[in-house]
Amino acid sequence: MKKKSIQSQLNIAFVSIGVFGILTVTAIMALLVYNNYNRELERKIAMEANMISGELATQNFFNRYYYELEKLAVFAEVNHRVLIINRQATVIYDTEEIDRGKLYAIPEVINALNGKSSYAYAQKDEVRMVVLPAKNLERDTILGVVVVIASNQEVLQTLRMMVYAGLGVVVSLIFLIFMASFWLSRTITQPFTELIRQMNQIREGNFEEITGSKGAKEVDEIIHATNHMIRSLKEVEENHKQFVANVSHELKTPLSSMKVLSDSLLGQSNIAEELYQEFLQDISNEVERENLIINDLLTLSRMGNQSTALMIKEISINELIETIMKRLKPLADKKKIQMFFESSREVTAEIDEIQITLAFTNLVENAIKYNKDGGVIHAKLDGDLKSFTVQIIDTGIGIPEEEIHRIFDRFYRIDKARSRETGGTGLGLAIARQAILLHRGSINCESEVGKGSVFTVVLPLKYRN
């Protein structure tokens, strides 16, 4: 089923609301006019009935043998049909000579003759009537009944005219509402249409920020968020290109070295055994370096795979860090670096031991590689009820402030020549950061050139997937 566009939905909504509103207002106005007219009509005929009843009682017409009602002056002031009914419920006078002499025993007349009501309103055959007892004022007895009848045809005709006029107005307003809704909905949806057009260009690889006319606050927010996403995509694209270039360079460098060494061996005859062994050792070192890069890349790839499940179990963080530092002590001893571990409490946390061990190993190895001879490495562990914090503090060469935000990028090196000497691949911090993020933790660095660096890792005690 094809979905309706926002513009068509807005058109339908605007027209429906407009038509419903017009019809509702028209119906309410017609009902008010009808009720007001009936109330005014009832007031007039009640007043006329009172005038006639009072005159009949004054002139004592009900006790006469011959009723000369036509001679009553009050009828000159009456504009509606009048029936005079005696005690036997017989019509003795009808201004329209229709029911004279007939029995008029409707419930309202019977009640009036029995003294059960002072007056009553009734509706019959599209007419409204008022029934009023005519009393003897001296004896307070009922002499007869006065009925004044008014037709509803006038008000019904007025209402019909209102309905016809209202329909004409409704048709005109529906047309105007449709035109207005079409313009308004188009105005509202135009920024979204432009957004869709430019976002389709993004899908085709054109990462230009969205420009053009802006709409309401929400549209501006969408444009701002989209442009932020475009900048992020550009950064990801650039990082991807840089990463591919770095991978190609890093993998090619050992191969180039091996090619040069092997060509040197092949191009010489009668090579001394010592030189031969040296070249083979260099080739072996380059192979090992190539293998190290590939293993680190595979590690990063596995960490980046969201489907890879972490092997979470409860581990003593104190024992884990002590084991890492004990294993790396021979590397530190070569540079006469002292390593200390300080813990304020026993900390047990739910982690993937292999990945977190890899992360802290890389941090401590970096602290050794980029430390000064005779330097110090200080590992601190602390925790609270929700998380634990590990700090790796060194007295090494430090990191320039403008470079700190890039040290976790893959293959990024501050001093490439020094990194070659230390044997780093440029992936250690990226691996550490990825492992920590997989555990919903955080890592940051503070450093000062010439004084050293502090890497702070915060991890939750309980793993939450």
N, C-alpha and C positions, 0 to 999 in steps of 0.2 A: 504494500500500500504506500503510495507516494505521499510524503509528508508535506504539509502546507508550509509556505514560507512565513517568516515573521510578519512581513508586510501584509499578506492576505489575512493572517490571523488578527492583526491589528485592525484591518478594514472591517472584518466581520464584527469584532468587539465594539468598535466605535459606532457602527451602524446599528447594531443590536441595542446598545445602551441608549443611543439617540432615539430610535423608534419606540423602544419601551418607555422611555421618559415622556415622549410626546403623547403617546396613547394613555399613559397613566394620568398625566396632567389633564388631558381632554376629558377622560372619564370622571375624574374628581370634580372638574368644573361643571360638567353636565349634571352630576349628582347634587352638587351644591345649589345650582340654579333650580333644579327640580324641587328639592326640599324647601328652599326659600320661597319659591312660588306657591307651593302647597300651604306652607305656614301662613303666608300673606292672604291666600285665598280663604283659608279657614278662619282667619281673623275677621275678614270682611263679611263672610256669610254669617258668622256668629253675631257680629254687630247688627246686621240686618235682621236676623232672627229675634234678637233682643228688642229691637225697635218695634217689630210687628207684634211680638208677644205682649209688650207693654201697652201698645195701642188697643189690641183686642180686649185686654183685661179692663182697660179704662172705659172703653165704649160698651162693655158688657155684651159683645156680639154673640157669644155662645148661648145666651139665654133668649135670643130673639127667634121668632118664628121664621123670619126671612133674613137671610144674611146679605146685607148690602156691603160686602167687603170691597167691591170695586170703588166704592166712594171714599175709602180711607185714604187720607192724604199721604200716609206713610209709604204707599206703594210707588209714589213718584220718586222716592229716594232709593228704591230697590232695583238692582240691575240683574238679579238672578231669578230663577224659577222658584215660586213659593207654593207650598202645599199647606192648607189648613185642614187639620184632622180633628174630628170630634171625639167624644168619650167612647164611641163605639168603633173607633179606628177606621172610620169611613172618611174619605176625602170629600170635604164640603166646598173646597175651593182650590182651583189649580190655575195659576196664571197662564198656563199654556193649554188649558182645557183638554188635557190628555187623560188624566186619571180621576176627574170629578165623578163622584158617586161610587168609586171603587173602594174595596177594602184594602187598607195599606198596613197590614199587620206584620211589619218587619220587626225584628227583635228590639231595635233601638226605640221604635215607637211604643211598643208594649211596655218596655221598661220605663219610658217617660210617663205613660198614663198611670203606671203603678207607683210613681213617685220614687223610683229607684235611682234616678240620675237627674242632675240639674240640666245637663246637656250632653250630647254625644256626637262624635264624628263617625262617619261611615263612608265606605267607598264601594260603589256598585256600578258596573258597566261603564267604566272610564269616567265616572262622575264622583264628585265629593259632596257630601251633604252634612248639614248640622241639624240635629233633632233637639228641640227645646220645648219643655212643657210650658203651656200658657196657664197661669195661676190666677185665682181670685185673690187679690192682695189683702182683702179684709178678712176672709175666712181661711186663707192659705190652703185652698183646695185646687185641684187640677181641673181646668175646664176643657182642655184639649191639647193639641200638639202643633207646633209650627215646624215645618221642614223647609229649609232653604237649600236648593240644589245648584251646584256650579259644575260645569263641564271641565274636564282636563284636556280637552282637545287643543286649547290654546297653548298650554305649556308643552304638550306633546309635539305640536307643530314647531314650536320654538326650538325644542330639543332636536327635532329632525334637521332643522336648518343648521343648528350648531354642529351636528354630526357631519352633515354634508360639507359645511365650511371647514370643519376640522379635518376631514379626509383630504380635502384640497391642500390644506396647510401641511398635513402629514406628508403627502406626496412631494410637495415642494421642499419641505425640510429634509426628507429622506435624500433627495437629490443633492441638496446643499451639504448634508452630513457626509454623504458618500464622497463628494468632491473634497471636502475638508479633511476627511479621514484618509483619503488617498494621498493628499499633499502631506499631511502630518505623519502618516506611517512611512512615507517615502523619505521624509526628512529625518525621522528617527533611525531608519534602517540603512540610510546611505553610508554612514561611517562604517557600519558592519560589512556592507558590500565591498567597500574599498579595502577594508581589512582582509576580507577573504581573498580578494584579487592579489594583494601584495603577499599574503601568506602562501598562496599557490606558487608565487615566484620563489619564495623561500624553499618550498618543497622541491623546486626544480634546481636548487643549488645557488640561487642568488641571495646572498646573505646581507642585503642592504637593509638598514633600519627603516621602519615604516614612517612615512611622512604624509603630508597632505592635510586636509581640513580635519579638525577634531570636533567631536560632538559634546555630549554631556560628560559629567564627571566620571561615570562608569566607563565610557568609551576611552577617555583619556587614560584611565587606570589600565584598561586592556592594552592600549598602545604602549604605555610605559612598561608593562609586564612583558609584552611581546618583544619590544626592543631590548629589554634586559635578557630575554631568552636568546635573541639573535646574537647579542654580544657574547653570551655564554657559548653558543654554538660556534661562533667564530673562534673563540678561545680554544674550544675542544678541537675544532678542525686544525687550528694552528699547532696545538699540542700534538695532535695525531701525526701531522706532517713532520714535526720536529722529532717526534718519537721514532717514526719510521727512518728518518735520516740518521738519528743517533744509533739506532739498532744496526742499520746498514754499516755505518762507520765503525762501530764497536766490533762487529763481527768480521769486518773486512780487515781491520788492523792486524789482528793475530795471523790471519791468513797471508797478508802481505809480508809480514815478518818471516813466516815459515817459508814463503816462496823465495824470498831473498836468501835465506840461509841455505835452503836446499839447492838453489841455483849456484850458490858459492861452492858448495860441496861438489856438485856435478861439474862445475867449470874448472876445477883444479885437480891435478894429478899428484900423486905422492904426497898427500896431506899428512902432516904429523898427527900421530894418534891423539895427542893432547888437544890439538885444535879440532880434530874430528869429534872428540868427546864433548868439547865445549859447544860446538855447533848443535850436536844432538841434544845436549841439555837445554840449550836455548829453544830449540824446536819443541821439546817436551814442555817447557814452561809456557810457550805460546798455546800449545794444545790445552794445557790445564786452564789457562786464562780463558780460552774460547769455551771450554766446558763450564767454567764458573759463570760466565755471562749467560750461557744457554740455560743453566739450572736456575739462575735468578729470574730470567724471563719466564720460565715455566712456573716458578713460584708465584710471581706476580699475576700470571694468567689464571692460575688456579684460585688465587685470592679474589680476583675480579669476577669470577664465575659465581653468580648469585645462587646457583643450585648446589654449590659445594657446601656440604654440611660440616659444621664445626663439631669436633669431638670434645664436648664440654664435660668437664668433671671438676670436682673440688680439689684444689691444689694449695699447698702451703707456699705463699709467695716468698716468705723469708728463705726457705730452703732452695727455691728456684733461683733466686738472685745469687745466693751464696754459691750454688753449683756453677752458675755461669761465670762468676768472677774467678772461681778456683780453676775452671777450665781455661780461661784466658790469661791466667797469671804468667805462664811461661812467655807469652807474647809481650806482656808488660815488662817482664824482667829484662828482656833484651834491650829495652830503652831505659831501664832503671826507674820505671814508673811505679809509685806506690799506690795500692788500691785499698780503700777502706769501705766497709759496709756498716751502715748505722740504721737500726730499726727501733722505733719507739714502742712497738707492740707486735704480737703475733698476728699475722693477717692470713686468712684463708678465703679464697675466692673461687668462683665458678668460671673457668677459662678453658680454652683449647691450649694445652700445655705446649704442643709443638710450635704453634704459631706465635704465642707470646714469648716463648724461649727464643725463637728466631728474632723477634722484634728487639728484645732487650740485648741479645747477643750482638746485633748490628749496632745498637747504640753504644755499647761498651767497646766494641772493636773500633768504631770511629773515634771514640774518646782516646783510645790508645794510639791509633794511626796518626791522628792530627794533634797529638800532645807533644810537648817539649821533652827532650831527654831529661830524666830526673824529675819529671812532673808528678802530679797527683790526680787520682780519680777518686771521687767520693760518691758513693751510691747511698741514697736515703730512702727509707720506706716508712710511710705513715698511713693511717686509715681512720675512717669513722664508721658510722652505722650503715652507710649506703655505698661508699666507694673507698678505694685506696689510691695513694699517690706515690709514684716512684720518680726520684730526681737523679739524673746522672750528671755530675758536676766535674768538669775537667779544667786544667790549667793550660790548655793548649793554645793554638795560634789564634783562635777566635774567628768570627764570621762578620763581615761588614754588614752594617744595618740594612743597607739597600738590597742585600742578597738573601736575607733570612727567609723571606716569603717564598723563595724558589728552591730552597735546599731539599724539599720533599718531592720535587719533580724528578721524573725518571731520567737518568743519565746526566743530571745536572751536576757540574763540578765547578767549584769556585776557582781552584787552581788545578788546571788539567795536567800540567806537568808533574806536580806533586802527587796527584792521584795516580798517575802512571807508576810513580816510584813506590807508592804504598800498595799498589796492586788492587785498588778498588774498581768496581764496575760502574759506580754511580747509581746503583739500584738499592743499596742498603737502606737508606732512609725512606725511600718509596715503599719498600717491603714492610718496614716497621710501621709506617703510618697506615698502610692498608690493613695490616693485622689488627692494629688498635681500633681502627674504625669498624671493622667487622665485629668487634666486641662492644660496640656502642660507647667507645671511649674517646679521649682527645689527647693530642700531643702538641706541644708548642716549644719554642726555643727562644732563649734570651742569650745574647752573646756580646762580647766586646773584643775588638781586635787586639791581640797581644796579651789578653788576660784570661781568656777561656770562654767556655759555653756552659749553659745549663739547659738540659732537655728535661721537660716535666711531662710525665704520662699520668693521666687520671683514668681509672677503669672501675666499672661497677663491681660490687661484690657478688651480685646475683645477675646471671646472664638473662636478658630478656630478648627473645627472638622477635 
